[in-house]
């Protein structure tokens, strides 16, 4: 396992992004940082957090303050989960193994992607901390079940179905850069599993005649619910109507996510969609959020508006690119320190005391 020292001028996640961009080849950066179409949703994810103001409080009793949370039977030291991101080896040769080590050093859950560049088995064998598995449902149900059973055998403690990318978004930055996966890096967990069969003729749509033929539906999610005893989450919920359907389908949690703006451009920011979804569920399901989280104050705002925890994806690759496992651990420790300071200065000693009154109305 290789690691580089963290540059002395890195004190925030933004610093990691700057250093990662300087170190990575332009084509790889276009993939890691890429967004759908014009990148509007990607930008809105950040801007929406920046527009929210906090109400500072003084002289609060902070005795016994902590950031721990109980989620799906697991105690997390901070309400931050490493999100599923494909191909960690694009950022560092140790790939997902380094991510797992860095996450474990801080007690954080790592969510392994179906499109990981390291096998589920190797990650599970090396992991010293808790793992979840993100599942893309496959064209054939037997392949979906094979991935599920491999994740269970590797020790994953929850299954997260990504539902918002039945087809890939058109990422123009990536297209312009001519990105291709380097030799030796690929979705190793999908070997031998066929994708959709294209049946479009000349002038016909490959999206509507092929790519969407096996796109999962709520019926498929209900089928999967009956195939595992692990907590089951659905990722990609941006509508209160879909939140209601998720509840009715019997899932154990949802992730409010617009895929980081990488699929459908001009979706609203996740933090803007969150309050209505949280209100619809009324605390009956845990709600996670990703998209644009870069500061501890962002975590505080997300919890105030109804999330139980947040997920961090792209910054993990920035940390990997700069300093391997050490960079991942440092990213998570920075967020923890920032969250603790934000809680102290808004008078919130525990996560349960964070509510919408944290958000300033002036």
Order of alpha helices (4+ residues) and beta strands (2+ residues): alpha-alpha-alpha-beta-beta-beta-alpha-beta-alpha-beta-alpha-beta-alpha-alpha-beta-alpha-beta-alpha-beta-alpha-beta-alpha
